[in-house]
Amino acid sequence: MSNRTGMILAYAVMAVLIAGTGVLQSWNSALNILNFCLIYAIMSLGVNLQWGYAGLFNVGVMGFTALGGLAAVLVAMPPVPEAWNAGGPRILAGLALGAGVIIAAMLAWRRLPGRVAGWATAAILVAGFFAYRAVFDPGVAAVESVNASLQGYMGGLGLPVLVAWPVGGLLAAGAAWAIGKVALGLRSDYLAIATLGIAEIVIAIMKAEEWLARGVKNVAGIPRPVPDAVDLQSSPAFVERAAALGADPVTASTIAVKLGYSLYFTVVLIVVLILAQLALNSPWGRMMRAIRDNEVAAEAMGKDVTARHLQIFVMGCFLVGLAGAMMTTLDGQLTPGSYQPLRFTFLIWVMVIVGGSGNNYGAVLGAFLIWFLWVQVEPLGGALIDQVTSVMQDGWLKTRLIEFSGQMRLLVMGVILLAMMRFAPRGLIPER
């Protein structure tokens, strides 16, 4: 079987699985799975750019996803005038002062001679820290005291939510540039540790800084690019069309909303996939794979390895941030506590590895397959254990099996990963 035939067959099987979910369970469930598959496919393409093209081991995916989600709040939510009037200017002044202190410290370190540079840098940082807190903290307290139970933050710009998607990518890309300037000189395992630590720092800041996006109180009611299901149910024209098709208006409205999301997400995925393929097959893509395979030889041929690594690191994080903004838009809320490494880092890496690192079509297929299994294995595994334990006598073993049913997805993911590493280490659709 040729590589192309196998790829077509694999995608056909995925289409059957999702369609079967619609027939056997519900079309709402099938479309919900499809929408998340599309989002995770974009994330997988971002990680595949970094690992499959350049060999960069980034395990801070969670942090860049969260930055994309934050962009949805900062762009699409309406501003809170009372909060801006209460402490907005002080917060902006504090942030500007903090940036100025960092710039001044960098200039002192670079331009002053010898030991004087160290003492001057330390003095600037210490004095600047206290000055920054003196300006920033009162502004934060004033903002967070404005209707704290419902608001307590400055809100966003009130722009269309679709604008937040590329902004989410740009926010993640900007953070990636700053991180890459520091961390990309590290060896691969140290780079992984650094990116994971930075991702945890991003999540901690989002949880702690309520003035920014309400912290752990969460932001709900983020605007959506499609009509709300309740609005469709109150539309006589929509109710008539649903009745003509013999469908319940409530079910039809939720399906219509999910189909609208599917259309948006599919367009974004197709555009990203086309661009990724063009990049892969270009001289730039061949250069990146040459750097991945032998950095020393590539550098000896005059390639700036660090600059190219920074370039593709930023590009991959842009896609992850873009997908993060799309996911927050789909959820309709930002919940910083939900960003867990198991789902937003480990699972993405499993998708890339199972699909085939270095192959964009493989990364997309891996995203579809792994998310489908992640969603379906837990209820199916629970049903299987219920059937097995129904014929067992009460006792320790039966109790332990029932308690274990909720962890079936972790067991299955581990078995799949081990099987892939043993029988198909290059993935379902290997790199050519």
N, C-alpha and C positions, 0 to 999 in steps of 0.2 A: 504494500500500500504506500503510495507516494505521500510526501509531507502535506501537500495541498489537499489530497483526498481525505487524509486523516483529520485535517483541520475542519473541513466542511462537515464531516461526519460528527466530530465532537460538538460543533456548534448546533447541528441538527438535534443531537441528543439533548443539549441544554434547552433548546426551544420546546422539545417534547416534554421535558420535566416541568418547565414553567407552565406550559399549556395544561399539562395533566393536573397541576396544582389548582388551576382555575376550574377544571371540570370536576375533580374529586373533592376539593375543599371549597374554595370560593374565588371568584375573580378579584375580589378585593385583596385577598391574601396573595394571589399570584402577581398582581400589579404592584403591591407593596414590596414583594421580593424583587421584582424587576427593577423598580426605581432605585433600591439600594444597590442592586448589582451594577447598575449604570454608574452610580456615584463611586462605588469601590473600584470599578474598572478604571476610572480616571485617576484615582489614587495609585492603583497598581502601575499604571503607565508612568506616573511620576517617580515611583520607587524603581521601576525598571530602567528609566533614564539614568538614574544614579548608579544602580548596581549592575544592570545588564550592559549598559554602554561604557561605564567608566570604572566599575568596581568599587564605588564608594559605599561604605557600610553605615547607612544612616538609620539609627533606631530611635530617632526623635520624631517620627511621623506624627505621633499624637499631638505634640506641641504645635506643629504647623497646621494640622487640622483644626485645632482650637483657635488659632489666629484667624483662619478663614471664617470660622463661626462668629468670632468677635466682630469681624468686618460687617457681617450681616446686621448686627445691632447698631454699630457706629454709623452705618450708611442709611439703613432703611427705617429705623425707629424714629418717631417724631421727637424733636428736642423738648426738653423740660425747661421752659423759660424761668420758672421760679428758682430752679437749681442753678442755672447759668447766672442769674442775677445775684444769687446768694454767695456763690464761691467760684464761679467759672473763671473770672479774671485772675484770681489768686492761684488757681490750679495751673492755668496756662503760664503765668509768670514763674511759678515754681518749676515747671517742666523746662522752660526756657533757661532759667538759672542753672538747673542741673546740667543741661546740655552745655552751657557755657563753662561750667566748672570742669567738665570732662575735657572739653577742647583746650582750655587753659592748661590743665595738667599734662595733656599730651604735648603741647608746645613747649612747656617747661622741660619735660623729660628729653625732648629731642634737641633743644637748642642751647640749654645751659650746660656748662662744662662740668665734667667729673662728678664728685660727690655732691656738689651744689644742686645738680639736677634732681637727685633723689630726695634731698631735704625739701627743696622747693615744691616738688610734686606732692610729697606727703602733706606739706603745710596747706597747699591749695585744696587738696582733697578733703582734709579734715575740716578746715574752715568753711569750705564750700558745702560740705554735708550739713553742718549746723545751720548755715544760712538757707539752704534749700528746705530743710525741715521747718524752719521758722516761717517761711512763706507758704509752703505747700500744705502743711498739716491743717491750719485754720480753714483754708479753702475746702479741703476734703470734708472736714467736720461740718461745715456749713451746707455743703451739697447733700451729704448723707442724712442730714436732719430734716430735709424737705420731704414731707409725706413719706416717711421711711418705710411704712408697710407696703406701699404700692409703687413708690418711685425711688427716691433716694439716690438717683444718679442723673447725669446730665442729658441722657438720651442720645439720639443720633442726628443725622442731617435731614431726615425725612425724604430722601430720594427714592426713586423706584428700586425695588429689591433686586432686580436684574443687574443694576449697576454694582451691587455689593459683590457679585460673583467675581468679576475681574479684580475688584478692589481687594477681595480676600486673597486672591493669588498674589497681588502686588505686596500686600502686607506680609504674607509668608515669605515672599521672595526677598523683601527688604531685610527681614530678620535673618534669613539664610545667608545673605551677603555679609552681614555683620558677624554672624557665627563662623562662616567659612573663612573670613579673613584671619580669624584666630585659630580655628580648629583644623583646617584642612591640611596643615603641615604635620598633623599627628599620624601615627601609624594606624592601620585600619581598626584594630581592636580598641585603641585609645580614642579614635574618632567616634566609635560606637558608644563608648562610655560618656564622652563629652556631649554628644547629641541627646542621649537619653536624659542626662542630668539637666540640660538646658530645657528639654521638653517639660520636665517636672517643675522647673522654675516658672515657665510660662503658665502652667496650670495653677501653681500656687499663687501667682500674682493675680490671675483672673478670679480666683476664689476670695482673695483678701481685699482687693480694691473695689469696694462696692460702688464708688463714684463712677467707675468706668462702665460696668455692666451688671450692677447689682450683686456681684459676687455669688455666694451660694444661695441667695434668694431667687436667682434665675430671672431671666427676661422672657416673658410669654407674649403672645400676640404679635410676633414678627410678621409684617406684611408678606403676602404671597403673590406670585405672578399669575395665579389662576383664580377663578371665582371660588368663593367659599361654598361648601356643600349646603349650608343653611340658606344662602342666597339663591342657589339653584332650586332648592325645594320650595321657596316662596315665589318662584317665577312661574306664572300660569303656562307660558309657552313650553318651558322645560317639562313641567308635569304632564302636559298633553302629549309631548313627544315620547316621554317614558311610558305613558299609558298605551300609546299606539304600538309600542314595541312589547307590551305585556310585562313591563318591569315595574318593580316597586320604586316610587320616586326617591325614597331615602337611599336605597341601594344604588340606583342609577346615578344619583348625585355624587356619591363617594367614588364610584367607578369613573365618572367623568372627570373629577378632580385629579385622580391618580393618572388617568390617561393624559391629561394636560401636562402634568409633571413629566411623564414618560417621553412626551414629544420634545420638551425643552432639553431634558437630560440626554436624549438620543442625539439631538443636533450637536450638543456640546461634545459628546463622546466621539462622534464621527469627525468633527473638525480636529479635535486633539489627536485622534488616531491617524488621520491623513498627514498632519504636520509631523507627527512622530515618525511615520514611515518615510516621509521625504527627508527628514534629518538623518535617519538611519542609513539610507541609501546614498547620501551625499558624501563628498570628500570629507566634510566635517565629521560625519558618522564613522567613516573608516579611520580617521585620525583618532577619534575617541576610543575605538576598539583596539587600535594599536597601543595607545597609552595604557589601556586596561590590561592588555596581555603582557606588556614589557615596558614599564615606565623608564627604565634606564636606557633602553635602546631608543625610545621615542625622544627622550631628552637629549641624547647624543646626536639625534638628527635635527636638533634645533627647535623642538616643540617646547612651549612653556607649559609644563605639566600642571603646575599649581594654578595658573590662570585658567586652564581648560577645566580643571576640577572645580574651581569656583563657579565657572560658567554653568556647568551642567548641574551642579548642586543647587544653584539658584533656580534653574529651569524646572528641575524636579519638584522643588518645594513650592514653586508657583502652582503646579498642577495639584499638589496636595492641598494647598490653601484654597484653590478654586473649588475643589470637591468639598472641602469643609464648609465653605459658604453655602454651597448647594444643599448639603445635608441639613444645616441649620434652618434653611428656608423650608425644606420639606417637613422638618419636625415642627416648625412654627415657634420654636423656643430655643434659648441658649441655656444649657445646663452644664456648667463647668465640672461638676462632680461626675458626669457621665463619661468624661474623657479618660479611659483606662488603657494602659499599655497593651493588655491582652487583646482588646478589640481593635484599637487604632494603630498598633505597631506590629505585634506578633501576627495577627490575622492577615494584615497586608503582606507581610513577608511570606507567609504560607501561600497566599494567592500567587505571588510572583514565582516562587520556587516550583509550585505544582504546575502552573501554566507553562513555564519555560522562560527563565531569565534570559534577557537579550533578544527576545522575540515579542514584539508588541501584541500580536494576535494571541500569543500564549498568555501574556499578562492579563488581557481582557478575559480570555476563557477561564483562567484560574480564578479571577474575581467572581465571575458568575457561578462557577462550580462550588467554590468554598463558601460563599455567602449562602447559596441555596442549601448546602449541607448544614451550615451553622444554624440556620433557621429551622430546618425540618428534622434534624437528627434528634433534638431534645424531645419533642412530642412523640415522634415515632419510637424512639428508644424507651420512653416512658410507657407507651402502649405495649411494647414488646415485653418489658419487665413485668407489667401488670398481668399479661397472659401467662408468663412463666411462673410467677408467684401465686397465681390463682389456684394452681394444682398442688402447691406446696403446703406442708403443715406449718402452723405458727411456730416461730422459733427465731434464733439469732440470725441465721442465714437469710430467711425471708425478710426480716426487718432491715438488715443491712442492704439487701438488694433494692428494696423500696426506697431507702434513703439515698442510694447511689444513683437512682434514675435521673436526677437533675444534672448529674455530671457526665451524662453519656456523650454530649457533644465534645467535651474535652478529650475523652477516650478516643472517639472516632477521629478527631482532628490529628491526634498523635499517631494513631494507626495509619491514617492516610499519608502523613508526612514520612513515617518510617518506610512504608511500602514504596512511595515515590523515590526515596533515596536509595532503596535497594534495587528496584526494577526499572525505574526511569529517572535516573539522576539528573538528566537534562530537561525534564518536564514533559508535559503532554504534547506540546508543540515546540520542539527544540529550536535553538538558534541555528540557522544554516551555517 
